[in-house]
Amino acid sequence: MKKIVSFIKTEFLYAGHLQAIGSSGIVFASTYVNYHRFSSLDLLIVTYLIFQFIYYVDRYRNIESDKSTNLNRSLHFESYAKFLPFILAAYFLLIVVICLVFSNILTLLISLFIVFMGVLYPIYFKEVTRYVYAFKNIYVSLVFGIMVFYPLFYYGYSLSFSNVLTFLFFFTFIEGLISQALLDVKDVKTDRKSHLLTLPALFGKYRLIYLVNVVSLFYGATFLLISLFLFNNLSLSSLVLISMILNIYAAKDIKDSKIFGYLLSAGKYDSWFVPIILLMH
């Protein structure tokens, strides 16, 4: 039993599940904020599968290379590496089936495009981060930002971009930048050695954390006022407030080299389920 619990804890720590569930948190919030309806379970599942597929591909590719930089992660995935191709095949098949059964061919094409972009990043686009400042942070954050539009296509709504939807896109994108910047702090030495121009590699750990705190407070306060007084949207305001608080707490823990700070950053979008569920009526 202890081995099973230990495996699950390690799996959640290294396999990207928190961020994959967080992607479902984004579409869950977007569906409620923009369309005043609850997300169906199939939408949440397929969103999770898309992102978890991307993370599993990345971990599978890096089992050997991780041995020199993250041995514990490498050993964890090596323990079930022979099963990963079958897991990936099952995930891919489920993505296709769910999209075709519960949605439409356009959603399937968009889903495959997201998978394609996610899988290609470490293979081709990672090198761009050697030449373009913060390219990795921007690239990943854009993918998360795009997910606010995913329910629009999944449910077949007419293509229209409201002010609230546009606001939610920029908010999700900026929150992604903050989360990815904090998550990259743990890799700052490796990134500098590889000449990757991530935000922590550019600013250093402590200056980055100071910048995150300043940005979280000022941009968070601005977005909070906009969501409250311009949109008069309590659910949107609650997302801004909870994200601002989590950013500050995560930055504090990461500054003190506590692993909980990284978990807070990785799971920030997961927290978006909470205020929406509490405000549902």
C-alpha positions in Angstrom: 0.0 0.0 0.0 2.8 2.4 0.9 4.4 1.7 -2.5 1.2 2.6 -4.3 0.8 5.8 -2.4 4.4 6.7 -3.0 4.0 6.0 -6.7 0.9 8.2 -7.0 2.6 11.1 -5.1 5.7 10.8 -7.4 3.5 10.6 -10.5 1.6 13.7 -9.6 4.9 15.5 -8.8 6.6 14.7 -12.0 4.1 13.7 -14.7 2.3 17.0 -15.2 -1.1 15.9 -13.9 -1.6 19.1 -12.0 -1.2 21.2 -15.1 -3.3 18.8 -17.2 -6.1 19.0 -14.7 -5.5 22.8 -14.6 -6.2 23.0 -18.3 -9.6 21.5 -17.5 -10.0 24.2 -14.9 -9.5 26.8 -17.6 -12.3 25.4 -19.8 -14.5 24.9 -16.8 -14.1 28.5 -15.8 -14.4 29.8 -19.4 -17.6 27.8 -20.0 -19.3 29.2 -16.9 -18.0 32.8 -17.2 -18.8 33.2 -20.9 -21.7 30.9 -21.5 -23.4 30.6 -18.1 -23.5 26.8 -18.2 -21.7 24.0 -16.5 -19.0 22.1 -18.4 -19.9 18.6 -19.3 -17.7 15.8 -18.0 -16.6 14.8 -21.5 -15.2 18.3 -22.1 -13.2 18.2 -18.9 -11.9 14.7 -19.7 -10.8 15.4 -23.2 -9.1 18.6 -22.2 -7.1 16.7 -19.5 -6.2 14.0 -22.0 -4.9 16.5 -24.5 -2.4 18.0 -22.1 -1.5 14.8 -20.3 -0.7 13.3 -23.6 1.7 16.1 -24.3 3.4 15.8 -20.9 3.7 12.0 -21.2 5.4 12.4 -24.6 7.9 14.9 -23.1 8.7 12.7 -20.1 9.0 9.6 -22.3 11.5 11.4 -24.7 13.6 12.6 -21.8 14.0 9.5 -19.7 17.7 9.2 -20.6 18.6 12.9 -20.7 16.9 13.5 -17.3 19.3 11.1 -15.6 21.9 13.8 -15.5 19.6 16.6 -14.4 16.6 15.0 -12.6 17.5 11.4 -11.7 14.4 10.8 -9.5 12.0 11.8 -12.3 13.9 9.7 -14.8 13.8 6.6 -12.6 10.1 7.1 -12.0 9.2 7.0 -15.7 11.8 4.3 -16.4 9.8 2.1 -13.9 6.9 1.9 -16.4 8.5 3.1 -19.6 7.5 -0.1 -21.4 3.8 0.8 -20.8 4.0 4.4 -21.9 3.5 3.8 -25.6 0.3 1.9 -24.8 -0.9 4.7 -22.5 -0.2 7.3 -25.2 -2.1 5.2 -27.7 -5.1 4.9 -25.4 -5.1 8.6 -24.6 -4.9 9.5 -28.3 -7.7 7.1 -29.2 -9.9 8.5 -26.4 -9.3 12.1 -27.6 -10.5 11.1 -31.1 -13.5 9.2 -29.9 -14.7 11.8 -27.4 -14.4 14.7 -29.9 -16.3 12.7 -32.6 -19.0 11.4 -30.3 -19.7 14.4 -28.1 -18.5 17.3 -30.3 -17.5 17.7 -34.0 -14.7 17.2 -36.5 -13.5 20.9 -36.0 -13.0 20.3 -32.3 -11.0 17.1 -33.2 -8.8 19.1 -35.6 -8.2 21.8 -33.0 -7.4 19.2 -30.4 -4.9 17.5 -32.6 -3.4 20.9 -33.4 -2.9 21.6 -29.7 -1.3 18.1 -29.3 0.9 18.7 -32.3 2.1 22.1 -31.0 2.7 20.6 -27.6 4.7 17.6 -28.8 6.7 19.7 -31.3 7.9 22.3 -28.7 10.7 20.2 -27.2 11.6 18.7 -30.6 11.8 21.9 -32.7 10.7 25.1 -30.9 12.8 24.7 -27.8 15.8 25.8 -29.7 14.1 29.2 -30.4 14.4 30.0 -26.7 18.2 30.2 -27.3 17.6 33.3 -29.5 14.2 34.8 -28.4 13.8 36.0 -24.9 11.2 34.1 -22.8 10.0 32.3 -25.9 9.3 29.1 -23.9 7.3 31.0 -21.3 5.3 32.8 -23.9 4.7 29.7 -26.0 3.3 27.6 -23.2 1.2 30.5 -21.8 -0.3 31.1 -25.2 -1.4 27.4 -25.4 -3.1 27.8 -22.0 -4.7 31.1 -23.1 -6.1 29.6 -26.2 -8.0 27.0 -24.1 -10.5 29.7 -23.0 -11.9 29.5 -26.6 -12.0 25.7 -26.6 -15.6 25.4 -25.2 -16.8 27.7 -28.0 -15.8 25.1 -30.6 -16.6 22.1 -28.5 -20.2 23.1 -28.0 -20.5 24.6 -31.5 -21.3 28.1 -30.5 -21.1 30.9 -33.1 -17.7 32.4 -33.5 -17.8 35.6 -31.6 -15.3 37.2 -29.2 -17.0 39.1 -26.4 -15.1 41.5 -24.1 -15.3 39.0 -21.3 -13.9 36.2 -23.4 -11.0 38.5 -24.6 -10.3 39.6 -21.1 -10.3 36.0 -19.9 -7.8 35.1 -22.6 -5.3 37.8 -21.6 -5.8 37.0 -17.9 -5.1 33.3 -18.5 -2.1 34.1 -20.7 -0.6 36.4 -18.0 -1.3 33.9 -15.3 0.5 31.3 -17.5 3.5 33.5 -17.8 3.7 33.9 -14.0 3.3 30.2 -13.4 5.8 29.1 -16.0 8.3 31.7 -14.8 8.1 30.4 -11.2 8.2 26.7 -12.4 11.3 27.4 -14.4 13.2 28.7 -11.3 14.1 25.1 -10.4 15.7 24.6 -13.9 17.6 27.9 -13.9 21.0 26.3 -13.8 20.2 23.8 -16.5 18.6 26.5 -18.7 21.6 28.8 -18.4 23.9 25.9 -19.2 21.8 25.1 -22.3 21.7 28.9 -23.1 17.9 28.9 -22.9 16.6 32.5 -22.4 13.8 31.7 -19.9 12.7 34.4 -17.5 14.5 32.9 -14.5 17.7 32.5 -16.6 17.4 36.2 -17.6 16.6 37.8 -14.2 17.9 35.3 -11.7 15.8 33.7 -8.9 15.4 36.6 -6.5 14.9 39.4 -9.0 12.3 37.2 -10.8 10.4 36.6 -7.6 10.4 40.3 -6.8 9.1 41.0 -10.3 6.4 38.3 -9.9 5.2 39.9 -6.6 5.1 43.4 -8.1 3.3 42.3 -11.3 0.9 40.1 -9.3 -0.1 43.0 -7.1 -0.4 45.8 -9.7 -1.8 43.8 -12.6 -4.0 41.7 -10.3 -5.5 44.9 -8.7 -6.1 46.4 -12.1 -7.8 43.3 -13.5 -9.8 42.9 -10.3 -11.2 46.4 -10.7 -12.0 45.8 -14.3 -13.8 42.5 -13.6 -15.8 44.1 -10.7 -16.7 47.5 -12.1 -16.5 47.2 -15.9 -17.9 43.7 -16.3 -19.7 43.4 -12.9 -18.7 39.7 -13.0 -18.2 38.1 -9.6 -17.0 34.8 -10.9 -14.3 36.5 -13.0 -13.3 38.6 -10.1 -12.9 35.6 -7.8 -10.6 34.0 -10.4 -8.4 37.1 -10.4 -8.3 37.3 -6.6 -7.5 33.7 -6.0 -4.8 33.7 -8.6 -3.2 36.8 -7.2 -3.0 35.3 -3.7 -1.6 32.0 -5.0 1.1 33.8 -7.0 2.3 35.6 -3.9 2.3 32.5 -1.7 4.0 30.4 -4.5 6.7 33.1 -4.9 7.4 33.2 -1.2 7.7 29.4 -1.0 9.9 29.2 -4.1 12.1 31.9 -2.7 12.6 29.7 0.4 13.2 26.7 -1.8 10.1 24.9 -0.7 8.6 22.4 -3.1 5.1 23.4 -2.1 5.6 26.7 -4.0 6.1 24.8 -7.3 3.0 22.7 -6.6 1.0 25.9 -6.1 2.3 27.3 -9.4 1.6 24.0 -11.3 -1.8 23.7 -9.7 -3.0 27.3 -9.9 -5.5 26.7 -12.8 -6.8 23.7 -10.7 -7.9 26.2 -8.1 -10.3 27.8 -10.7 -12.7 25.0 -10.1 -13.3 26.2 -6.5 -14.8 29.7 -6.9 -16.8 28.7 -9.9 -18.4 25.8 -8.0 -19.0 28.0 -5.0 -20.7 30.6 -7.1 -22.8 28.2 -9.2 -26.5 28.9 -9.0 
